[in-house]
């Protein structure tokens, strides 16, 4: 199984951890007004994946938190450690 396939396989199990990380991120709170973990899960929608060796970036282009920004979540290994959030737009 490829690295990308392993990430997609565990993604459904990791979405709550991803949302928790985003809830605690200062830039997420600034841009999106202190959303709850449940609201973030409901509004992330489709994601895309880029990988670089043993880490990668999940990008949320089509989220419904707003209609302007793009959210990137950098991670290590197979979604084992989250390294940072970038918001562009």
Secondary structure as GFF3:
##gff-version 3
##sequence-region A 1 89
A	DSSP	alpha_helix	3	24	.	.	.	ID=ss1
A	DSSP	alpha_helix	26	32	.	.	.	ID=ss2
A	DSSP	alpha_helix	37	44	.	.	.	ID=ss3
A	DSSP	beta_strand	48	52	.	.	.	ID=ss4
A	DSSP	beta_strand	55	60	.	.	.	ID=ss5
A	DSSP	beta_strand	70	76	.	.	.	ID=ss6
A	DSSP	beta_strand	81	88	.	.	.	ID=ss7
###
